[in-house]
Amino acid sequence: MPIIETKNLTKKFEKMTAVDNLNLQINEGEIFGLLGPNGAGKTTTLLMLVTLKPPTSGTATINGFDIIKQADKVRKSIGIVFQDPSSDEILTGYENLKLHGWLYDMPDDLREERIKEVLQLVELTDRKNDRVKKYSGGMRRRLEIARGLMHHPKILFLDEPTLGLDPQSREHIWEYIENLAKEKKMTIIITTHYMDEADKLCDRLAIIDKGKIVVLGSPKQLKKDVGGDIIRLKAKTLDIDVLKNLPYVKNISPCDGEICLTLEDASSHLQEILKLVGKIDSVEIRSPTLDDVFLHYTGRAMREGSPEGGWAEKMMNASEKK
């Protein structure tokens, strides 16, 4: 039996559907990712699962408890680290954890034992008596993970756990997450829009776009399913129709102002491609990434802020109108 299961989980805000009939099953001990751009519905999904937002329709079970009918039991089964900092910066790290223990009505001895345990886990014992406002972003994130672990939850929800952190802090947080899953056999749910984070951490992930799951699987399998190698081309002119007729070209898509081709055995066919294309400004060959998976299933790149209506998009649109 899955430890988390959603059944047609839906959330609407007036005329907008943020989460649209979400159905998924998450197994015990998994690191499961919800991957998608901002506004895709990831955080709304998480807030419904942790009972902070009621669904418009549908429901879910967490550790066997219904999120609507048994919300209290759900909350006792989970820990959560929110996207926005939620620790009190006027209090010390120790005081923040003590307050959390009070909220969960922990006996004094057990509370002190757990505080010591989680501080050691996230390597903040030496800084426990410092006010949180003196912590770095990475230290504050580690404290919030420690707080989420105080009551030994079966499931830990992490909403954008490394958002805004420097590369070194991100690596440290990744290590803590991997160790938790391995040593504590904890089920961990991560929402993220970082491709490298999802690729490194997740046993399985669901790519969400506009409130719907567009594809689900392990990062390795999803990249394999895209198939072939990726060639990125940039040129002033490019005959898309010629490329479309080549049997070994599996997909052609605009990506970040360039054209991306998915090819079978790119090394064998690159010369022919370059002859057909003619003069180009740049060419790059690489293996598929999760960004390519998102592009493959949605028809657009997930990166935010990429300009629309660039030369690649215009050529693709012009070709389709012929």
Steps between C-alpha positions, in 0.01 A plus 500: 500500500643844409575734789354792300217474249302776333161446338386764251651768725386840371537859615328794332533871573202679345542435124855356524570131557830476688497119540299296254386144592836388637540123535827357628639239737819542702672206665645485850868596512497681166645839423225625271517826308237737369687683223368797308524875446365752749122506475477137386307391811779336701466702820120494487516120477732487800280734706200275439697188595612655830139614574571875478270549199178302449455349154215622283431137413668163530709393797822329606626262766823558692634205702154345467315810627260709293612865469142624542348264757814425706703821473638480857641152443650613169680788676648265760643285218680777312768765524518798267758758396329793330633688199515828693703515825272431796736486798491787749818701444476670841527162675810282508519176305447305822198713596338446162530124544376517860192693387432234237524231767244686712263523204519121463451457876825306542601400854798706621755216494397383154500856365857566622615166361350576158643854493848361564448233235383730220759770574773239459339373180509842332832602660367798695585394856772765529259773384190397694515801736542756220198698388369379165539848349878437517470176300591477132231392254636146494513478882144625529382241248678226697333621821159478335574147382601417859172645626303293250671184633445566873195275533643217282251532212450214255480748213694824447378767257760742365369795297783635281759397764800676342333808351735798517793309651858514375641190324690374806193527725289323238746209496484475880119497502503227231728289721264535797200402288675192357619392846151539648348276236777242536554492877151584629314324215286811479267586212598844367293714265683785329356779288759668280556676171873418503574227245832399658336466841225270372748299295739444791256434783179345372431129466195600298346830402186642344540791260209738559386769260184711532375287787528167318755218508646483151734206565617290797798270551861479614733772369706236319196345331349835402824609332528164328143528370581828326746293296811585307747785535418870497654733241454875549539713189502874448499657155361805322295275272405138537288268281283323756316297237820335377586393853146372563533256209811331639409154643746520790369837627249412771402848615556868416426770755589864568703538820636822644531674164653201324376184329531167685506177301459159663702252292571131500879453503590869461870433441423301183260757354647833607695558178191451288301736722765771470513464120125542474489791742785694339660787686428491875597723789538222758444129556492292818449126560400356836297228671137572600427684826181545699461837329482308172240270656287801595546648152412168337171462688386864519648653186689770692802537726442522875752775561330816616553831326606356165390737223208399287471562130874451431641390166460130580134535593431714192661246268305215656176695465576601144577140407174377652301757297638380167 
